[in-house]
């Protein structure tokens, strides 16, 4: 009988504790405990997430290896063609370098990097990544996140003291001002599409755009420098009676494989 | 001391959900934590499932972009509803009861999440919201299917370990 009464009151005790914890959280009294917990748990989570990602791709890689064996025979001619094109590109690169020297062009980096590890995803929204860097590391909302030497994958949309949540470019609510390397002005708006791809919209009809073009950030947004690679144009959708055309873009990074990334911090915030 | 063990188990369950589940591709739709909580409700009763739901909600909220307390509220509301149905409507231990409860809980979870997210977005407490579009319903549909399969698997597995479970239909305790 006494045990039944004790069991009945347990849920009230637990509810009271939870309400107290929520209250203390908003007062800021739990910050030290949360920070310590995130610091301890973050490393463990990163190891687990990295291991499981690698395990997943070990199965994928074996199957891909089998497929690649079959494809390699057919691609020998293509390799020869690419080798010729590569030599042409190298010539252009040398020429470009000489022109830069002639013009006295100095490329100065105007942003810093903070390297971060992925520790998981937000269960409330799957097109996200949670990283082990936060406010204490100098991060701010809206900062771009890159992988592979300049391929942008998303922006920070939620920030805590020791962690941050990144909204991937393929998410429906993700928007980015985009352009092309040969254009000095913005070309359109890159919107995420259902967690799978990116759609470039509001492109003026007279803009020269072809499949295979590399789309970059336009630099029009405050915290996002120009030149970060968004993706490559896959297909152009254009109707004559419409003011704008659109294009689908293939991201150049596999978002499921990312375990380490960099957050770009414009230098203006470090002064 | 047992509450400390519940705390650790809840932490490991939340960690498992956040690190393993996103790597499973299509199966990432499965809500392992919800199945876990509802299964505890059916087998061990409301008190224990209440404690786990509270701890799991606590851990999920530490990482989530939703305001602190959101996941706690969602899990506890779902648990209260499931407990009410279990005690007053279904009143037996069968597999079908557990399947119906997990289906209703999965639907409730999806809509509670979208509803709370929308309210917080309107109150400027969060920068993004979840759209009520065909892809939400597509994800919800598969979450229901996968959660039901997982519940059935766990239920059948549990039958070999405890006498409390009964696979027959309409047999009362």
Boltz contact constraints between the chains, C-beta under 6 A:
constraints:
  - contact:
      token1: [A, 7]
      token2: [B, 47]
      max_distance: 6.0
  - contact:
      token1: [A, 10]
      token2: [B, 47]
      max_distance: 6.0
  - contact:
      token1: [A, 11]
      token2: [B, 47]
      max_distance: 6.0
  - contact:
      token1: [A, 11]
      token2: [B, 50]
      max_distance: 6.0
  - contact:
      token1: [A, 14]
      token2: [B, 51]
      max_distance: 6.0
  - contact:
      token1: [A, 14]
      token2: [B, 54]
      max_distance: 6.0
  - contact:
      token1: [A, 18]
      token2: [B, 54]
      max_distance: 6.0
  - contact:
      token1: [A, 18]
      token2: [B, 72]
      max_distance: 6.0
  - contact:
      token1: [A, 22]
      token2: [B, 69]
      max_distance: 6.0
  - contact:
      token1: [A, 25]
      token2: [B, 68]
      max_distance: 6.0
  - contact:
      token1: [A, 45]
      token2: [B, 19]
      max_distance: 6.0
  - contact:
      token1: [A, 48]
      token2: [B, 19]
      max_distance: 6.0
  - contact:
      token1: [A, 49]
      token2: [B, 19]
      max_distance: 6.0
  - contact:
      token1: [A, 52]
      token2: [B, 20]
      max_distance: 6.0
  - contact:
      token1: [A, 52]
      token2: [B, 23]
      max_distance: 6.0
  - contact:
      token1: [A, 53]
      token2: [B, 23]
      max_distance: 6.0
  - contact:
      token1: [A, 56]
      token2: [B, 23]
      max_distance: 6.0
  - contact:
      token1: [A, 120]
      token2: [B, 18]
      max_distance: 6.0
  - contact:
      token1: [A, 120]
      token2: [B, 19]
      max_distance: 6.0
  - contact:
      token1: [A, 121]
      token2: [B, 22]
      max_distance: 6.0
  - contact:
      token1: [A, 122]
      token2: [B, 64]
      max_distance: 6.0
  - contact:
      token1: [A, 122]
      token2: [B, 65]
      max_distance: 6.0
  - contact:
      token1: [A, 124]
      token2: [B, 64]
      max_distance: 6.0
  - contact:
      token1: [A, 124]
      token2: [B, 66]
      max_distance: 6.0
  - contact:
      token1: [A, 130]
      token2: [B, 63]
      max_distance: 6.0
  - contact:
      token1: [A, 157]
      token2: [B, 127]
      max_distance: 6.0
  - contact:
      token1: [A, 158]
      token2: [B, 65]
      max_distance: 6.0
  - contact:
      token1: [A, 165]
      token2: [B, 65]
      max_distance: 6.0
  - contact:
      token1: [A, 173]
      token2: [B, 128]
      max_distance: 6.0
  - contact:
      token1: [A, 194]
      token2: [B, 135]
      max_distance: 6.0
